[in-house]
Amino acid sequence: MLKRPVFLMSTPRAGSTLLFEVLAQSPRAWTIGGESHAVIEAIEPLRARERGWESSRLTAEDATPQVVARLGTGFQQLWHDRDGRRPGPLDQPTLLEKTPRNALRLPFLAAAFPDARFVYLYREPAETISSMLEGWLTGRCITYPDLPGWTGLPWSFMLVPGWRELIGRPVAEIAAVQWATTTEILLNDLARLDPRQWLATDYRRLVADPAAETARICSFLGWPYDRQLTGRLPLSAWTISAPHPDKWRRNADVLEPVLPLTERAAALARSVLN
């Protein structure tokens, strides 16, 4: 059983890779080096294909003892510390994990690891959906290339409940619905947890003052942090194009008509920020 794992929860393109790379520099963090799609979806009952292609969502009922044991083994076979070192007999590793598809799987993770902690990262929908749109159009974020019944560009990012209703819709609308649906599901799931089990953070706050925000998150986790964070954070490994708060405006003509779809979810997200 993994002890007190930490899961970073966010929609795609919200900056979770950046946050992951920063927190992975804590001497307490052990990671598999990236996202855990292969670990999770190596377990047949957890694959969308085996679940009738309904969505990427997993619930507490999916956390059977056999599945949890395989999941823990999958992480432990790959994890290492910030220096690439594998655990020794005296180590007490704490897993740090981030996979955006897991934003639809919080009940599963909470049931599998009852002492887990969760860090929710929010980023303004216009910025996030613009980056998701780029991911769809570039083909760099394809997740379900052979999704039955889907037409148009190959499916990218998480498979949200109700995805079939998006067949034939503009890509910007698809991305907006993905963001809003995932955000509402995630926030409703977080609300059911013990408040001491999770923390919300904001991408703009992280970028504006990385040292202070990292210290706040590590204080919540009870983790030490001995790296110096000065000036701007480096670009994350999955950056598609250089970030800027107004970068989304180059896609404004297609984004502005669909942003109303995100208003309810965005209001709920802003309400939980500390």
Rosetta blueprint (number, residue, H / E / L):
1 M L
2 L L
3 K L
4 R L
5 P L
6 V E
7 F E
8 L E
9 M E
10 S L
11 T L
12 P L
13 R L
14 A L
15 G L
16 S H
17 T H
18 L H
19 L H
20 F H
21 E H
22 V H
23 L H
24 A L
25 Q L
26 S L
27 P L
28 R L
29 A E
30 W E
31 T E
32 I L
33 G L
34 G L
35 E L
36 S L
37 H H
38 A H
39 V H
40 I H
41 E H
42 A L
43 I L
44 E H
45 P H
46 L H
47 R L
48 A L
49 R H
50 E H
51 R H
52 G L
53 W L
54 E L
55 S L
56 S L
57 R L
58 L L
59 T L
60 A H
61 E H
62 D H
63 A L
64 T L
65 P H
66 Q H
67 V H
68 V H
69 A H
70 R H
71 L H
72 G H
73 T H
74 G H
75 F H
76 Q H
77 Q H
78 L H
79 W L
80 H E
81 D L
82 R L
83 D L
84 G L
85 R L
86 R L
87 P L
88 G L
89 P L
90 L L
91 D L
92 Q L
93 P L
94 T E
95 L E
96 L E
97 E E
98 K E
99 T L
100 P H
101 R H
102 N H
103 A H
104 L H
105 R L
106 L H
107 P H
108 F H
109 L H
110 A H
111 A H
112 A H
113 F L
114 P L
115 D L
116 A L
117 R E
118 F E
119 V E
120 Y E
121 L E
122 Y E
123 R L
124 E L
125 P H
126 A H
127 E H
128 T H
129 I H
130 S H
131 S H
132 M H
133 L H
134 E H
135 G H
136 W H
137 L H
138 T H
139 G L
140 R L
141 C L
142 I E
143 T E
144 Y E
145 P L
146 D L
147 L L
148 P L
149 G L
150 W L
151 T L
152 G L
153 L L
154 P L
155 W E
156 S E
157 F L
158 M L
159 L L
160 V L
161 P L
162 G L
163 W H
164 R H
165 E H
166 L H
167 I L
168 G L
169 R L
170 P L
171 V H
172 A H
173 E H
174 I H
175 A H
176 A H
177 V H
178 Q H
179 W H
180 A H
181 T H
182 T H
183 T H
184 E H
185 I H
186 L H
187 L H
188 N H
189 D H
190 L H
191 A H
192 R L
193 L L
194 D L
195 P H
196 R H
197 Q H
198 W E
199 L E
200 A E
201 T E
202 D E
203 Y H
204 R H
205 R H
206 L H
207 V H
208 A H
209 D L
210 P H
211 A H
212 A H
213 E H
214 T H
215 A H
216 R H
217 I H
218 C H
219 S H
220 F H
221 L H
222 G L
223 W L
224 P L
225 Y L
226 D L
227 R L
228 Q L
229 L L
230 T L
231 G L
232 R L
233 L L
234 P L
235 L L
236 S L
237 A L
238 W L
239 T L
240 I L
241 S L
242 A L
243 P L
244 H L
245 P L
246 D L
247 K H
248 W H
249 R H
250 R H
251 N H
252 A H
253 D H
254 V H
255 L H
256 E L
257 P L
258 V L
259 L H
260 P H
261 L H
262 T H
263 E H
264 R H
265 A H
266 A H
267 A H
268 L H
269 A H
270 R H
271 S H
272 V H
273 L L
274 N L
